[in-house]
Amino acid sequence: MEGIAGTTSGQPALDPSKLEEDGLTGVREDWRHAMHVYQPCEGLHISCINGRPGSKWDFRAEGPPAFSVNILLEGRIQTAFDDGAVLNAQASSAILMASGQHTSGWDVLDGKSDGIFRMVSIHMPQTAMDSLTGLQMDNLRKRVCTIAGDQPHIDAFLGVAPASSSLQRVAYDLLGFGCTYPGPCISRDLYLRAKALEAIACFLRENLAQQEMTLPVPADRPRLIEARALLERTYGEDWSVQSLARVVGLNEKRLQSGFQALFGCSVHACLTRIRIDAAVTLLQRGISVTETASTVGFANLSHFSRVFRSHTGISPKQCALGISPRVQPQPADDASRIRL
């Protein structure tokens, strides 16, 4: 939820779960043409924005207890609960909102500064999310790895993390979905539900610790998130732990221990996964195996093939031919990891 205090006074608040049934009432005209909303099943709401609105859209939002993952591909966002800290997000970010009570706040979507705005929002009532994952609010707070988080004045959570290549790929799949048939459509609804659940699973895999653990000191968390975001953006570069620690302002020991605590893996394993995720995207877009290996930072083609197979269960060539990878969790210190 987002906005700038005072800019939305007098405007009716939007409820993300009612956008479809309200026919986008309350959505600004210059944003409405870029927006599609779906409800493929009870308790699951998907909003897709893809266009060039040419303006900023600030609005109030409110609703009952809920959970949402918002994948911002292009553009900028400000968001906050009423009386809470403002969260700023830029392109290639994932925003998590979870509330255990009825909440209200504001949003500002910036489709002017960067021209194009692309975002996918997946919204579920708290009861549906509890039923799907078994995650309770207290458990989520202790395990999620994002910048910001708890809202001391309410039972809610609001944080941002880098959106991985895998998560962005699912978001683009949803944005590119072209079925506009107005009536009941089993294949459409199954596809949308599967993609939404894939996005939620991807976000939780990458941003939820497998067990409750002591997190790094608050001052280190933004730097660790920054380090992971840097790897997401520049995975093709020849990073060393020393150079990454220097760029984000942490010593090597705190960087390594922070990655293990916050992301559940070493820096080596994190970069490996990022590179393999990116490789899958490139191969599926028709980029050759040789060019893909070089782009994601592998100088040796056979080594790339071994690491790719160990993480996905298939070869790069099979992936290029359209066979779906089976992403497998890897030990943090896997012997086949790439060199940092």
N, C-alpha and C positions, 0 to 999 in steps of 0.2 A: 504494500500500500504506500502511496507516495503523494507528494505535493509540496507547495510552499505556503506556509501559514498565511491565511487571509485571501489567497487567490481564488479559492473555490467557495467562498461564502455564498449562500443562497442557492447553490446547485444541488440537485438531488444526488445522493450517494449511489454509486453503482455496486451491485452485488455480483461478483464474478459467476456465481452459480445460476444467475437468472438472465444473463445476456441473451441467450438464444431465445428463450420464451418471450422476452421483452422486445425481440426484434431489433436489437441494438439501440433501443431508445436510450438517450443520454450520451451516446457516442457522437463526437463532433463529426459534422458532415465531411470535412477534409480528411478524416481518419477512417470513416465508415467504409469507403471504397476499398481500403487496404485490409480490411478485417473480415475474417471468417470465424464463426464459432460452431462448435459441434458438441453434441451430447450422445456419444455412441452407446452409452448404457447408463443405468441409474447410478447416480453418485460420481460420475466422471464428466468433467467439463474441460474442453480444449478450446483455447482462443489462439488464433494465428493472425499476426499482423505482418504484412509484406508489401511495402510500397514506398512512395515518396510523398508523405503528407505535406511537407514544406512548412510545418509549424510545430509549436509545442502544444501539448495537450495536458492540461492540469485538471484533475478531477478528484472528488472524494470517493472513498470506497469503504464499504462496511459489510459485515456478514457474520454468520454464526461460526462456531469452532470449525477450523478447516486447515488443510495442508496444501501448499502449492509449490511447484517447481517452475521457475520462469527462466527460459533460456534466451538470453539477449545476444543475438548474432550481429546486429548492426544497430548503431544508435546509442543513446545515453538515457539513463533513468535516474531519477531521485525518488526515494520512497521513505515513508515513515508512518508509524502508528501515531495517533494523537498523543502529544506530550512525550514522544519518544525521540531517540536520536535519529538523525537523517542518514540514510544509507545512499551512497552514490555508486552507480554501476556503469561500466562502459562495455563496449562490444566484446564478445567472447566471454561473457560472464554468466554464471548461473546463480539465481537468487532464490533462496529458500524462505518461505513464510509458513509458520505453523502457529496456530492459536488454540488455546484450550477454553476460550470464552468468546462471547460476542465482542468483536473489536471494530474499531473505525480508524481511518487514517486518510492519507492522501498520496497521490502519485503525480509525477510529472514525466511524461514521455517526450523526449526531444527528437523530433523528426525534422528539425531545421538545420542544426549545426553541421551534421554529417550527411544530410540529404536523405539517404535511404534509411528506412527503419525496418528491422526484421526481428520478431520475437515470437516465441511459442510459450504459452502459459498453460500448465496442466494443473487443474484444481479439483480437490476432492474434499468432501466433508470429513471431519475428524473421525467419525464413526466408521466411514468406509476405509480410511487409511489404517485405522486400528485393526480392522478386520483383515485387511490385505497383508499387513506387515507385522502386526503385534506391537508396534512402536507406541509407547506412551510418551507424553510430553517430557516428563522428567528424564526418561531414558534417552530421548532424542537430544536434549540439552547437554547431557554428559558425553555424548559420543560424536556429535556432528562437528565437522572441521571447516569452519568458515570464519571470515572476518566479521566482527560484531556478533550479535547473538541475542542473549536474553534481554527482555524488556522489564526492568525491575518493577515498574508500576502496574504491569498486567501479566496475565498468564499467556505469554506469547514469545515467539522467537523470530528474528529477522536477520539473515546473514547472506553474504555473497562469497562465491568461490570461482576460480577459473572454470570455464566450460571446456571440457576435454574434447579432443577430436571425435571421440565416439558419441558424446552427448550432442555435439553440434551436428553430426551426421544424421542422428535421429530427428533432430529439429528440422533440418532441411528436408528430410523425407516427409514430415508433416506439412511443411510449408508448400511443398511441391505436389501435394495430393490434389487431384483435379476433379474428383467426383462432386458435382453440384446437384445431383438428382434430389428433388425435394422430399420424396416419399420415403417409406421404409426401405432400407437397403442392407441386407445382411452382410454382404461382402465389405461394404464401406465401413460399417460399424465395427466389424471384427478387425479390420485393418487398423482403424484409428485407435481402438482399444489396445491392440497389441503394441502399437508404436508408443502410445502413452505409457503403458506399463514398462516397456523397454527403457524409456527415458527415465522413469522413476528408479528402476533397478540400476541403471547406469549411474545416476547421481548418487544413490546410496552406496554403491560399490566403491565409488571414488572419494566420497566425502563423509562416510560414516565409519568410525573405528569399529572393529569387530567385537570389541569389549570395552567396558569402561576403563579408562586409564587416566593417569595424571597428565594433563595437557601442559605444554610449555608455558612459561610465564607470559602474561598478557602482552608485554612489550615485544616478544619474539614472534607472536602469531601473525601479525601483518607481514613481517619480513619473510616468514616461511611461506605464506600464501603467495607473496610476491615472487619468491624463488620458484615455486611451482608454476606460476603464471608465465614466468620468463622461459622456463623449459618448454611450456606448451607453445609459446610463440616462436622460439628459436631452437627447436629440437635438432635442426640440422647442423648446428655449430658444434665445435669440438670442445665441449665443456669439461672442466675439471672441477672437483669438489672445492678446491682452493679458489678458483676463479669465481665460482658461483657464490661462495661465502663472502668473498670480497665485494662483489657487486651489491649484495643485499645487506651488507654490514653486520654479518655474524661471523664468529670464528667457526672453524670446521667442525669442532666437536658439538657445538650447539646446533649447527645446521643438521648434522647427521642425526643427533638424538631427537631434534625437533621433528624431522621428517618421520622418524620411526614412531614417535608419539602421536603426531597429528594426522599422518597419512597411512600409518601402519606398514610402512616399507622403507627401505633405504633410498637414498638419492639415486643410486644406480638403478634399482628396480623401478622407481618412478619414471625415470627418463626412458628406460627400456619400454615400458608400457605405452608411454606417450608416443614414442617413435613407431611402435607396432600399430597402434591405433591410426596414426597418420598414414602409415604404409597401406593399411587396409583401404582407407578412403582413396588414396591415389590409384591403387590397383583397380578398384571398382570403377574409377573414372577413365580407365583405359591407358594409364601411364605404364610404360614398360617396366619389367622387373628390375632391369639394370638402372634405369633412371630413378625409380622409386628408392632403391637401396641407397643411391648416392644422395638423393634429396633428404632422406631422413637420417643421414649421418653415418652410414655404413660404407667403409672403404673396400671391404671384402665381400663379394657377392655370395660366396658359399657360406660365410659366417652369417650374413643376413638371412639366408634361407634356413639355416639351422635354428636361429633364434626365432624367426617368424613361425616356423612349424611348432617349436616348443610352446609358444604362446597361443597359437590358434588351432593347432591340430591339423592344419593343411599346409600345403606349400604355397609360396607366392604365386606360382603359375596357376594353381587350382583356384586361388582367390580371384585372379585376373579373369578366369573363365566363368566366374559367377557362382562358384561354390561358397556357401556361407561359412565364415570362420567360427570356430567354437572357442571363444575366449576362455582361457583357463588361468586360474590364479597361480602365480609363480612365487616360490620362496623369495624372501627379501634379498638373499645373497646367492641366488641361482648362479651356478658356475658358468652358464652360457650367457650371462649378462654382457652388455656391450661395455667397452672401455670408456671411462670418464677421464 
